[in-house]
Amino acid sequence: MCGRYALITPIQELEAAVGVVQTEIPTNQQLHLPTYNASPGQTLPVIIEHKWRQLRGMRWGLVPNWAPTAVSKGNTINAQQETLTAKPSFRHLVQTNRCVVPVSAFYEWQPLGNLKQPYAIMPMEGIAYLAGLWDRWISPLDSSIIETFTIITTPSAGLMTNLHDRQPVVLDPKDLDQWLDGKSLWPDLAPMLQSYAWLNWKSYPVSSMVNNVKHNSPQLLAEAPRIATQGSLFG
């Protein structure tokens, strides 16, 4: 799964990189940017195509538009690409509500006996674009609107295979326009969800400080010694 990430690119640079025409942040919500520890439940920047290219602040953890309340369940922060068209929470979104989640890096935890070693995974330079879906929930009480998103995951490949059995879907930058275009048909887009080549990417161990959502500083992306475990060759 993908449960934490970092986005440290300035908002203006992000807008320029993807051709954003409009940036919209929900009233009374704080946009967590820059962030070294983006976590579920936070409002984070997501790229959509709605009349024009937009950068929207959305809450991480998808709430389907038909849900009785705006409380997102933990299993909606990610959506498995193998079952997108079967799950009720996601199947109505694949054609109309696709989005891109920009990240500077994401974190994954490698099991080491009874412990887990956090790793940062990132491109050598620039921004990575993760495939996602989004939805809009409208309160039946006061018609207030909450927009939320999920990150699509796929079986691991490349450098991720030694860290976790799943990884976020990383889109090729050349595919962003087609992915966001509402006229693109789902059968033509599905191949984009296959494992993206992990060329020019790196991974390295980071501090267990990232485990706590209260920690949010550049130190989280600094390389750290691996956790020492009994019998480890790396302790």
Secondary structure by P-SEA (a helix, b strand, c coil): cccbbbbcccaaaaaaaccccbbbbccccccccccccccccbbbbbbbbcccccbbbbbccccccccccccccccccbbbccccccccccccccccbbbbbbbcbbbbbbbcccbbbbbbbbccccbbbbbbccbbbbbcccbbbbbbbbbbbccccccccccccccccccccccccccccccccccccccccccccccccbbbbbccccccccccccccccccccccccccccc
